[in-house]
């Protein structure tokens, strides 16, 4: 029985039409399928592979940890060097008071932890999130999700969630002394790379401070150089109370985290004790890979190259069928007149060896989120394929 048949028979399917590419090898910004065909990776595992595929420093760190130990105890009980050292590295590159890291298995689980922490710390239940936001698919994260199409089939969801309009000042009046937290993406991802106004972000920060509500920033896709800076929130001159990370955090391994002040995070240690626990969160192999990836990102100066590569994409992707190009570093939404046009372009690109897709809340937009180390020649080649696809459809 072939892998394709096994895939459809035994793997739970998430859509009626998965890409169903059988990838057998990946290196840098290139993927290879079972037939030996090459694909320029413009998805990066949905902003996971910021350091590309098969980076030698990540592989070496993983091998070293493999030789030491894998899982030895539930999270938080043993002193495990990969966890401790990675948490220190993150804290050293975050502004005060963000110094206490809770590692999880995924970004979605980090969102769940952040919601619990906000409720525990404030003793409030009202939470504000935003339309066209995406924070994951678990019950709490789904309750935050800003689209009824995905929420409706799974009701009842968590009570006390209010959905506001992103970048709309009207939300400020909804933040009161009954609000536990405001959860928002620093840049909206699945809405098609939507940047907020700096003044709006600062007004939310100010209002949260005034009312005692916590500001939770979801940088699951935004962080680790994707936008041209290590963290997205620094562009707005604000500091969140809780920062949520995932995707690129693990250097290709499954890892999420939420980060807060030590005082805030200590709310989980009593009343009740073990207020938030996980078996595999912060797995030592994942933390070793993530730490090596972050060190390589910083030391090899990939972030410093993001702006020039963003400009190259923007200069190349000019075509009558491209209505707009929204970008935040190496994170772009190429806008077409409809989902039908976009899907045809995507299908043509994949057939010609360029892997891309669309956005959940912006189906007429083609996604570009390649590894940050993608070479200029691959950018030019990928853009030529996209333009040829525009001509073909």
Legacy VTK file of the C-alpha trace (Angstrom):
# vtk DataFile Version 3.0
C-alpha trace
ASCII
DATASET POLYDATA
POINTS 393 float
0.000 0.000 0.000
1.417 3.406 -1.021
1.913 6.278 1.416
-0.696 8.356 -0.423
-3.378 5.740 0.153
-2.308 5.335 3.780
-2.432 9.114 4.229
-6.080 9.292 3.203
-7.076 6.113 5.030
-5.359 6.471 8.390
-4.496 10.165 8.923
-7.328 12.336 10.210
-8.106 14.771 7.419
-8.481 18.479 8.102
-9.940 19.484 4.738
-11.505 17.838 1.661
-8.519 18.843 -0.455
-5.138 18.666 1.338
-2.016 19.560 -0.632
-0.956 15.921 -0.274
2.648 16.491 -1.336
4.896 13.689 -0.142
7.971 15.548 1.052
10.966 13.289 1.698
13.747 15.848 2.173
14.189 19.525 2.979
17.220 21.777 2.999
17.500 25.528 3.435
14.502 26.997 1.615
13.940 24.003 -0.668
11.692 20.964 -0.306
11.921 17.704 -2.265
9.078 15.276 -2.930
9.109 11.520 -3.406
9.580 11.904 -7.156
12.619 14.139 -6.672
10.817 17.349 -7.627
12.085 20.533 -5.959
9.884 23.213 -4.415
10.894 26.697 -3.312
9.345 26.943 0.141
7.377 30.184 0.408
5.354 28.908 3.370
8.074 27.948 5.827
5.738 25.564 7.644
3.466 28.579 8.307
6.248 30.748 9.748
7.887 27.861 11.611
11.043 27.393 9.544
12.493 30.880 10.008
15.941 29.290 10.055
15.152 27.072 7.117
15.327 23.298 6.991
18.235 21.244 8.250
20.285 24.055 9.738
23.503 22.421 10.987
23.530 24.228 14.337
20.007 23.063 15.114
20.768 19.482 14.112
23.970 19.453 16.170
22.167 20.731 19.260
19.471 18.103 18.837
22.037 15.324 18.457
23.821 16.442 21.606
20.556 16.414 23.539
19.554 13.043 22.058
22.729 11.604 23.487
21.965 13.063 26.927
18.273 12.401 27.661
14.756 12.906 26.316
11.700 13.078 28.576
12.545 12.509 32.239
9.789 14.235 34.246
6.698 16.397 33.875
7.336 20.076 33.257
8.573 22.168 36.151
9.765 19.424 38.499
13.337 18.779 37.361
16.015 21.328 36.476
16.556 20.577 32.804
19.360 22.540 31.182
17.712 23.004 27.745
14.657 24.595 29.340
16.575 26.774 31.752
19.101 28.039 29.230
16.519 28.747 26.557
14.326 30.619 29.020
17.361 32.688 30.004
18.147 33.444 26.358
14.593 34.588 25.713
14.515 36.729 28.852
17.847 38.326 27.949
16.334 39.562 24.675
13.028 40.744 26.101
12.341 43.995 27.965
11.570 43.962 31.677
9.471 42.672 33.292
9.119 39.805 30.764
11.448 37.309 32.409
9.447 34.211 33.375
8.819 31.645 30.626
6.256 28.858 30.644
7.014 26.393 27.835
4.158 24.494 26.195
3.826 22.079 23.281
2.357 24.612 20.859
1.239 28.179 20.349
-2.371 27.183 20.912
-1.514 25.738 24.314
0.382 28.918 25.131
-2.772 30.915 24.385
-4.714 28.642 26.742
-2.119 29.201 29.459
-2.167 32.961 28.947
-5.960 33.037 29.265
-5.820 31.026 32.487
-3.087 33.232 33.896
-5.060 36.393 33.140
-8.153 35.014 34.858
-6.166 33.775 37.848
-4.262 37.043 38.287
-7.189 39.429 37.876
-10.072 37.302 39.215
-12.080 38.500 36.200
-13.700 36.591 33.312
-14.297 39.223 30.606
-11.870 38.806 27.685
-11.669 40.905 24.539
-10.365 39.503 21.250
-10.763 40.630 17.659
-12.609 39.795 14.484
-10.514 37.943 11.899
-8.088 36.889 14.599
-6.610 33.413 14.814
-5.136 32.009 18.015
-5.536 28.238 17.567
-8.223 25.559 17.561
-8.576 24.341 21.148
-11.695 25.328 23.090
-10.312 28.493 24.646
-8.391 29.596 21.577
-11.409 28.851 19.397
-13.528 31.029 21.681
-11.156 33.882 20.888
-11.134 33.209 17.148
-12.626 36.095 15.239
-14.832 34.284 12.753
-18.198 32.647 13.375
-17.757 30.187 10.490
-15.142 28.295 12.512
-16.736 28.862 15.939
-20.348 27.979 15.292
-20.061 24.198 14.913
-18.429 23.834 18.342
-20.694 25.878 20.583
-21.133 26.343 23.481
-17.698 27.896 23.871
-16.211 29.904 26.739
-18.448 32.643 28.136
-17.326 36.213 28.619
-15.584 36.648 25.246
-16.219 39.905 23.365
-15.070 40.263 19.753
-14.098 43.767 18.660
-12.906 45.224 15.368
-9.147 45.294 14.918
-7.653 48.780 14.719
-10.942 50.410 15.773
-10.725 52.908 18.671
-14.253 51.930 19.751
-12.780 48.931 21.575
-11.248 51.196 24.206
-14.663 51.780 25.814
-15.095 48.001 26.199
-11.943 47.641 28.294
-13.142 48.118 31.873
-12.266 47.109 35.424
-14.148 43.874 34.698
-11.816 42.908 31.844
-9.310 40.148 32.554
-7.308 40.666 29.379
-7.223 41.899 25.833
-5.814 39.288 23.454
-4.628 40.440 20.059
-2.172 39.629 17.335
0.549 42.258 17.098
0.040 41.953 13.344
-3.028 40.082 12.173
-1.792 36.991 10.359
-4.682 35.037 8.853
-6.519 38.243 8.001
-3.805 38.762 5.378
-0.997 40.649 7.166
-2.874 43.582 8.677
-0.783 46.109 10.599
-2.465 48.203 13.313
-1.892 51.898 13.838
0.824 52.610 16.365
-1.410 55.080 18.207
-4.147 52.439 18.495
-1.775 49.888 20.004
-0.487 52.449 22.466
-4.023 53.472 23.403
-4.911 49.852 24.160
-1.779 49.495 26.280
-2.694 52.649 28.192
-6.305 51.598 28.705
-5.283 48.149 29.958
-2.939 49.763 32.468
-5.676 52.125 33.661
-8.238 49.367 34.203
-5.944 46.617 35.477
-6.649 44.438 32.442
-3.710 42.466 31.080
-2.476 42.977 27.547
-1.762 39.643 25.857
0.098 39.851 22.557
0.020 36.860 20.241
3.329 36.774 18.364
3.108 33.111 17.452
3.753 33.968 13.799
5.162 37.475 14.236
8.223 36.824 16.381
11.769 35.661 15.663
12.617 38.088 12.904
9.643 37.517 10.626
8.809 41.239 10.458
12.403 42.490 10.358
12.821 42.805 14.123
13.158 40.087 16.734
9.751 40.905 18.233
6.900 42.658 16.484
5.740 44.691 19.491
8.934 46.758 19.659
7.770 48.699 16.575
4.879 50.073 18.632
6.867 51.135 21.710
4.753 49.026 24.039
5.387 46.048 26.320
2.699 43.391 26.823
1.864 41.854 30.169
1.929 38.417 28.550
3.732 37.550 25.330
2.668 34.392 23.491
5.150 32.562 21.260
5.147 29.469 19.061
5.902 28.474 15.454
9.579 29.458 15.001
10.201 29.170 18.760
11.158 25.505 18.415
13.451 25.795 15.404
11.278 23.253 13.579
10.345 21.245 16.667
6.958 21.560 18.446
7.229 24.265 21.093
5.194 27.161 22.414
5.559 29.546 25.342
3.953 32.400 27.183
6.158 34.911 28.940
5.273 37.277 31.772
6.747 38.869 34.872
7.881 36.571 37.660
5.267 38.084 39.954
2.494 37.393 37.487
3.609 33.867 36.625
3.863 32.954 40.295
0.051 33.049 40.404
0.162 29.482 39.106
2.132 28.120 42.056
-0.495 28.399 44.811
-4.277 28.337 45.306
-4.238 25.879 43.662
-0.784 24.405 43.588
0.013 23.100 40.098
-2.313 25.719 38.661
-1.049 24.966 35.174
0.798 21.764 34.310
1.942 19.861 31.227
3.714 16.567 30.638
5.650 17.307 27.462
5.681 21.118 27.377
9.250 22.374 27.076
10.507 18.982 25.939
14.324 19.039 26.255
14.876 18.140 22.608
12.546 20.926 21.462
14.169 23.473 23.770
17.648 22.479 22.579
16.556 22.943 18.959
14.808 26.247 19.687
17.749 27.707 21.570
20.153 26.765 18.767
17.795 28.291 16.196
17.498 31.569 18.097
21.260 31.785 18.590
21.833 31.183 14.876
19.182 33.764 13.985
20.919 36.409 16.098
24.550 35.550 15.427
24.259 34.979 11.679
22.411 38.303 11.246
19.480 37.021 9.216
17.137 39.639 10.663
19.294 42.398 9.223
18.652 41.009 5.723
14.863 40.908 5.970
14.179 44.458 4.758
16.233 44.050 1.565
14.534 40.741 0.750
11.120 42.254 1.424
11.985 45.045 -1.011
13.073 42.535 -3.647
9.736 40.720 -3.435
7.862 44.023 -3.670
9.842 45.162 -6.695
9.335 41.885 -8.530
5.688 41.198 -7.753
4.074 43.776 -10.003
1.303 42.563 -12.304
-2.129 43.817 -13.430
-3.799 40.909 -11.611
-2.043 41.719 -8.323
-4.315 44.252 -6.641
-2.098 44.891 -3.620
0.893 43.556 -1.742
0.744 43.902 2.031
3.932 43.058 3.850
5.597 43.022 7.244
9.142 41.937 6.531
9.280 38.473 4.961
5.578 38.012 5.589
3.333 39.032 2.718
-0.183 38.826 1.351
-0.440 39.062 -2.442
-3.999 40.181 -3.111
-6.119 39.067 -6.075
-9.705 39.863 -7.048
-11.120 36.585 -5.734
-10.350 33.260 -4.087
-10.860 31.575 -7.455
-8.078 33.612 -9.074
-5.807 33.176 -6.067
-6.350 29.400 -5.984
-5.540 29.064 -9.670
-2.320 31.024 -9.157
-1.414 28.854 -6.149
-2.076 25.630 -8.050
0.024 26.828 -10.994
2.855 27.803 -8.646
2.879 24.415 -6.933
2.900 22.661 -10.303
5.908 24.787 -11.266
7.787 24.098 -8.027
6.859 27.045 -5.776
4.996 26.136 -2.597
2.523 28.704 -1.319
-1.054 28.860 -0.055
-3.772 31.280 1.092
-5.000 32.834 4.354
-7.926 31.645 6.499
-9.660 35.027 6.613
-8.261 36.370 3.339
-8.777 33.589 0.829
-8.091 35.956 -2.070
-4.530 36.484 -0.840
-1.475 34.343 -1.599
0.812 33.707 1.377
4.548 34.437 1.373
6.439 33.505 4.555
9.669 31.816 3.467
12.638 30.917 5.647
14.497 34.119 6.490
17.661 32.667 4.987
16.101 32.290 1.522
18.601 33.356 -1.120
17.926 36.276 -3.458
18.166 34.036 -6.516
15.395 31.846 -5.113
13.265 34.924 -4.419
13.676 36.054 -8.022
12.888 32.581 -9.342
9.807 32.271 -7.131
8.545 35.693 -8.192
8.984 34.785 -11.861
6.851 31.673 -11.303
4.152 33.723 -9.542
4.100 36.267 -12.375
3.935 33.486 -14.969
1.032 32.011 -13.019
-0.721 35.374 -13.142
-0.307 35.382 -16.916
-1.536 31.788 -17.205
-4.768 32.252 -15.275
LINES 1 394
393 0 1 2 3 4 5 6 7 8 9 10 11 12 13 14 15 16 17 18 19 20 21 22 23 24 25 26 27 28 29 30 31 32 33 34 35 36 37 38 39 40 41 42 43 44 45 46 47 48 49 50 51 52 53 54 55 56 57 58 59 60 61 62 63 64 65 66 67 68 69 70 71 72 73 74 75 76 77 78 79 80 81 82 83 84 85 86 87 88 89 90 91 92 93 94 95 96 97 98 99 100 101 102 103 104 105 106 107 108 109 110 111 112 113 114 115 116 117 118 119 120 121 122 123 124 125 126 127 128 129 130 131 132 133 134 135 136 137 138 139 140 141 142 143 144 145 146 147 148 149 150 151 152 153 154 155 156 157 158 159 160 161 162 163 164 165 166 167 168 169 170 171 172 173 174 175 176 177 178 179 180 181 182 183 184 185 186 187 188 189 190 191 192 193 194 195 196 197 198 199 200 201 202 203 204 205 206 207 208 209 210 211 212 213 214 215 216 217 218 219 220 221 222 223 224 225 226 227 228 229 230 231 232 233 234 235 236 237 238 239 240 241 242 243 244 245 246 247 248 249 250 251 252 253 254 255 256 257 258 259 260 261 262 263 264 265 266 267 268 269 270 271 272 273 274 275 276 277 278 279 280 281 282 283 284 285 286 287 288 289 290 291 292 293 294 295 296 297 298 299 300 301 302 303 304 305 306 307 308 309 310 311 312 313 314 315 316 317 318 319 320 321 322 323 324 325 326 327 328 329 330 331 332 333 334 335 336 337 338 339 340 341 342 343 344 345 346 347 348 349 350 351 352 353 354 355 356 357 358 359 360 361 362 363 364 365 366 367 368 369 370 371 372 373 374 375 376 377 378 379 380 381 382 383 384 385 386 387 388 389 390 391 392
